[in-house]
């Protein structure tokens, strides 16, 4: 499939309201893709989930995997894993895990507004089943910060500029929404940074370069 040029950037139109940016290499040797989901498609998934009594985000992840990875015979769904966030111990985010045809694991994170999703394909040989090992690994990395402690913009920049998007997902979970500008992608997190002068929290936009590393954190 050849990408189409939409607003000056290459995008793969996957059909049924799904589109994706070209795959990019991840720092762990795998790949990642940003998937954009049309509003009407989201509504259909939410309506269907309500009829079936199923979680909408799980069905959306299922649809995203089918469009991006195109499994030839059904979908090898491993199930969801609740992973603990570094910024707030005892707060979790959901990874939806699938097996690809090649035997690699695909991890899908659905944005909170459901208008986009991030697909991360682990390199071959890296497998993780639906157990507590992922959460345990992340719990060990959440050192020294209680859930009542908050990051300022300066702390966020000092700690996360230069990190890979996989590190951001592990730290903060799926973003509230995403913005793709071709060579650069931005993820928005609501009320992530605390402004001690104003005494309130602010939204944060985390910018990634074309290789998936954080090069800017802004309001």
Secondary structure, DSSP 8 states (H G I E B T S, - for coil): ---EEETTEEEEEEETTEEEE--EE-TTS-EEEEEEE-HHHHHHHHHHHHHHT--HHHHHHHHHHHHHH--SSS-EEEEEEEEE-SSSTT-EEEEEEEE-TTS-EEEEEE-TTSSEEEEEE--TT----SSSHHHHHHHHH--S--TT--B-HHHHHHHHTT-BHHHHHHHH-S-SEEEE-SS-EEEEEEEEEEETTTTEEEEEEEEE-TTSBEEEEE-
